[in-house]
Amino acid sequence: MSYISIARALQKIYVPTDLLRHMVQLEKELKGIRNELRQLRLMYKQLAEKAIPVVEPDEVEKMAVGQRDKIVSERELLKAVK
């Protein structure tokens, strides 16, 4: 529910018009902030893509991701540590 719809609902009840004006102004400001945040996220994403190039995995990496890991017992872990 937006602030404007709340403001319209409040118009049925007596509410000072200054309050309604402030609520509408607040909604406009929040929309502006959301838009700026969207732009910042896009800029950050583009910057990160330039700094960290996307590289396709080679066959060994694809195979490693696709395989299930072997689960070892406590005994095998202790043996490996010794």
C-alpha positions in Angstrom: 0.0 0.0 0.0 1.5 3.3 -1.0 1.6 6.5 1.0 -0.7 8.1 -1.5 -3.4 5.4 -1.1 -3.0 5.8 2.7 -3.3 9.6 2.3 -6.5 9.1 0.2 -7.9 6.8 2.9 -7.1 9.4 5.5 -8.9 12.1 3.6 -12.2 10.5 4.7 -11.0 11.2 8.2 -10.1 14.7 9.2 -6.3 15.0 8.8 -4.5 18.3 8.4 -3.6 18.9 4.8 0.0 19.7 5.8 0.4 16.1 6.9 -1.0 14.8 3.6 1.3 17.0 1.7 4.3 15.8 3.7 3.2 12.2 3.1 3.1 12.7 -0.6 6.4 14.5 -0.6 7.9 11.6 1.5 6.7 9.1 -1.1 8.3 11.0 -3.9 11.6 11.2 -2.0 11.5 7.5 -1.2 10.9 6.7 -4.9 14.0 8.9 -5.7 16.1 7.1 -3.2 15.0 3.7 -4.6 15.9 4.8 -8.1 19.3 6.0 -7.0 19.9 2.7 -5.2 19.0 0.8 -8.3 21.5 2.9 -10.3 24.2 2.4 -7.7 23.7 -1.4 -7.7 24.0 -1.4 -11.5 27.1 0.6 -11.4 28.6 -1.6 -8.7 27.8 -4.7 -10.8 29.4 -3.3 -13.9 32.5 -2.3 -11.9 32.7 -5.8 -10.4 32.4 -7.4 -13.8 35.3 -5.3 -15.1 37.5 -6.0 -12.1 36.7 -9.8 -11.8 36.4 -11.2 -15.3 33.9 -14.0 -15.8 35.7 -17.2 -16.9 34.0 -20.4 -18.0 35.1 -23.4 -16.0 37.3 -26.0 -17.7 36.4 -29.7 -18.0 38.2 -30.6 -14.7 36.3 -27.9 -12.8 33.0 -28.9 -14.3 33.6 -32.5 -13.3 34.6 -31.5 -9.8 31.4 -29.5 -9.3 29.3 -32.3 -10.6 30.8 -35.1 -8.5 29.6 -36.0 -5.1 32.2 -35.7 -2.3 33.3 -38.8 -0.5 32.3 -38.9 3.2 35.0 -40.2 5.4 34.8 -41.6 8.9 36.3 -40.2 12.0 38.9 -43.1 12.0 40.0 -42.1 8.5 40.4 -38.5 9.5 42.5 -39.4 12.5 44.6 -41.7 10.4 45.2 -38.8 7.9 46.2 -36.4 10.7 48.8 -38.8 12.2 
